[in-house]
Amino acid sequence: MMNDDDIKIAGNKPSEDIKLNRQKEQGEISVNGELSKKAKEIGKKVAEIFIADVESQNDDTPENAVLIAQRKILLSFTATIGFEQYINDDTLIGFAQKSFLDTIKAQSIELYKSSCDTGSFSFYYLAYRREREVERRMGQTFAMLCSHDGDPIFQELGEALFCWFSSCVRDCIEETFKKNKNF
């Protein structure tokens, strides 16, 4: 007779989990290994681009406050999903995301808090998960969150920001992992 100890439940991505476990067993990935260092490096590089962009937005007039706040959130969201989209290993995604957030937090606790608005992230995730015309949907969501719902100028700005920062994330990942065929 079987008991429950003999049964294993597969995760959401069982084949990826099996591949990751095999890589860990074979020493290809370790928590302190070269790949985790590279993932942390990616997170830091992306955070530095993010911080430089935020610092360049020095117009803090009341009419631009919402725009600048939503810009931070959109770019932070774009980094988060960019890591998920362009790194094919959940553990390494986690290292990159943590490094990204830690770098921002080290720069400014206020910047960290203002770039992680979970309410806005929820709207962006809903738009992103529709999987069709993602760029356009990001732009529409950005315009809505800026209180300019339906405004084509704000939609295009949001779309451009999403595309630009998504390419920055992808380029950082490709540049860092270009020698490693696992990515």
N, C-alpha and C positions, 0 to 999 in steps of 0.2 A: 504494500500500500504506500502511496506517495504522501509526503507531508509538504507543507507550504515552503519549507526550506529548499526544496528541489526546484521551485518555480522562480523564474526571473522574469520581470516585466521589462520589455524593451522601452527605451526612451523615445522622445519625439523623432530623433534621427538615429536609429539604431546602427545603420551602416557607418555613419560618421563617428559615432561613439566607439564602435569596434575598431575602426581605423586609428582613432586617436589613442586608444588603449594599446594597440599593437605598436604604434610609434613610441609611446612611453616605455613599453617593455623593451623595445629594441634600442632605447637610448636616444632616439631621434629628437624627442621633446622631453625636457625636464623643467621643473619649476624654476630652477636657477640656470637653465641652459641658454644657449645662444639665441634661440628663437624667442624666448620670453624677453630677453634683453632688447631684441629688435622690435618686438611689439611695444615695449615701454618707450623705446626711442621714437616710434611712430606717434604714440600718444602725445609725447612731449613736443615733437615737431608740429603736429596739428594744433596743439594748444598755443604754441608760440605764434603761429599764423593767426589764430583766433584772437589772441591778446593784442597783436599788432593792429588788426582790423578794428577792434573795439577802441583802442587808444587813438586811432585816426579819426574816430567819430566824436569830435570835441564840441559839436553844436548841441549844447544841453538846454536849448530854449524849450519852454513848456510845450509848444506845438510839435516839437520833434522828439520829445521824451518817449512817447509810445512807440514811435518808429524805431528809435535806437534800441529800446528794450526788446522789441520783437525781433529785431535784427540779431541780437545776441542769442536769443532763444532759437531762432531758425538755424543759425550757424552751429550752435551746440547740438541741436537735434540732427543736423546733417552729418556732423562728425560721428555721432552715435550710430546712425544707420549706415554710414560709410564704412565704419569698422566692421559692422555685421555683414555688409555686402561684399567687401573686398578681401576680408581675411576669412579663410575657410576653416578656422579652428576656434571653437567656443572658448577654450582656455586662453588663447592668444588674444581674442577679442576682448576678453575681460581685462587682460594686462594693458592693452592699448587704451581702453575706456578709463580704467583707474588712473593711468599715467596722465591722460588728458585732463581729468578732473583734478588730480593732485597738483598738476602744474598751474592750473587756473587758481586753485585755492591758495597756493603758495604766493601767487601774484597779488591776489586780493580776495578776501573772504566775501566781500560785497559782490564782486564780479562773479564769483562762484555761485552765490545764492541767486543772483539775477539771471544767470544763464541756465538754470535748472528748474524752470517753472513747470511743474508736472501737469498743470491744467492745460497750458499751451501745448506741451508735448503730446498730450492725449489727442488734441485736434490734429496735430501733424501726423501722428501714428495712424489715425483713422484715414486721413488722406493718402498716406503712403501705402497702406495695406490694400487699397483698392486696385493697385498694380497696373492701372491703365492711366496713361498720360500723367505720370507721377509729377513731373516738373510743373505742369500746368496746375495740378491740384495743390502743390506746395505754394505756388504763387497765389492761388485763390484763398488758401487758408491764411497766408501771411496778410493779405489785404483785409480779410475778415477780422483777424486779431488786432490789426492796426485801426480798426473801426472805419475802414474804407471798403466794406464789402461791395464787390462788383466794380470797383474802380480799376480800369485797365492799367493805369500807371503803377499802382501799388501791386497789382497782380504780376506785371512784368518785372518789377523790381524784386519781388519775392522769388519768382522763377529764376531770374538771373543770379541772385544770391545763392539759391540752392544749387544751381548748376556749377557756379564758380567754386563754391566751397566743396562740393562733392568731387570735383576734379582735383582740388588741392589734396583732399584726403586720399584719393586714388593714387595720385602722383607720389605722395609720401610713402605709401605702402609699396608701390611698384619699385621705387628707388631703393627702399630699404631691403626689400626681399628679392630684388632682381636676380641675385645669385642662387636663391633657394627655389627649387622647382616645386616645393609643396604649396606654394602660394601663387 
